């Protein structure tokens, strides 16, 4: 499983714009599983665009608890 997550992070981190578009098109159940790699993507992107994406996804799917993911994305920029 770790290898799959690593491969997915490597694939998505290669292009932030494409990664955000992919996440925006994902369904709630898919995002539930993809949340596992948001911390890694935050560290890679360190961008306002990724934070904005996470905030919008949280609004779109309020049942997903993305508070920690959003906080980590913000901290990634501040470091």
C-alpha positions as CSV (number, residue, x, y, z in Angstrom):
1,X,0.0,0.0,0.0
2,X,2.9,2.4,0.8
3,X,4.3,1.9,-2.6
4,X,1.0,2.8,-4.2
5,X,0.7,6.0,-2.1
6,X,4.3,6.9,-3.0
7,X,3.7,6.4,-6.7
8,X,0.5,8.5,-6.5
9,X,2.3,11.3,-4.7
10,X,5.1,11.2,-7.4
11,X,2.6,11.3,-10.2
12,X,0.5,14.2,-8.7
13,X,3.5,16.3,-7.6
14,X,4.8,16.5,-11.1
15,X,2.2,19.1,-12.0
16,X,0.3,21.1,-9.4
17,X,-2.3,22.4,-11.8
18,X,-3.2,18.9,-13.0
19,X,-3.2,17.6,-9.5
20,X,-5.7,20.2,-8.4
21,X,-7.9,19.6,-11.4
22,X,-7.8,15.9,-10.6
23,X,-8.8,16.5,-6.9
24,X,-11.5,18.9,-7.9
25,X,-13.1,16.2,-10.1
26,X,-12.8,13.5,-7.5
27,X,-15.8,12.2,-5.7
28,X,-16.2,12.3,-1.9
29,X,-15.4,8.6,-1.5
30,X,-12.2,9.0,-3.6
31,X,-11.1,12.0,-1.6
32,X,-11.6,10.1,1.6
33,X,-8.8,7.8,0.5
34,X,-6.7,10.5,-1.2
35,X,-6.6,12.6,2.0
36,X,-3.9,10.2,3.1
37,X,-1.5,11.9,0.6
38,X,-2.5,15.6,1.2
39,X,0.3,16.1,3.7
40,X,2.9,14.9,1.2
41,X,1.4,17.1,-1.6
42,X,1.3,20.1,0.7
43,X,5.0,19.7,1.4
44,X,5.7,19.4,-2.3
45,X,3.6,22.3,-3.5
46,X,3.8,24.8,-0.6
47,X,1.3,27.0,-2.4
48,X,-1.8,29.1,-1.9
49,X,-3.4,27.3,-4.8
50,X,-3.3,24.0,-3.1
51,X,-4.6,25.5,0.1
52,X,-7.5,27.1,-1.8
53,X,-8.2,23.7,-3.4
54,X,-8.4,22.0,0.0
55,X,-10.7,24.7,1.3
56,X,-13.0,24.4,-1.6
57,X,-13.1,20.6,-1.3
58,X,-14.0,21.0,2.4
59,X,-16.9,23.2,1.5
60,X,-18.0,20.9,-1.2
61,X,-17.8,17.8,1.0
62,X,-18.4,19.0,4.6
63,X,-18.5,15.4,5.9
64,X,-14.8,15.0,5.1
65,X,-12.7,16.1,8.0
66,X,-9.9,18.0,6.3
67,X,-9.1,20.4,9.0
68,X,-5.7,18.9,9.8
69,X,-4.8,18.6,6.1
70,X,-5.6,22.3,5.6
71,X,-3.6,23.3,8.7
72,X,-0.6,21.3,7.5
73,X,-0.8,22.9,4.0
74,X,-0.8,26.4,5.6
75,X,2.1,25.4,7.9
76,X,4.0,24.1,4.8
77,X,4.1,27.6,3.4
78,X,5.0,29.3,6.7
79,X,8.1,27.1,7.2
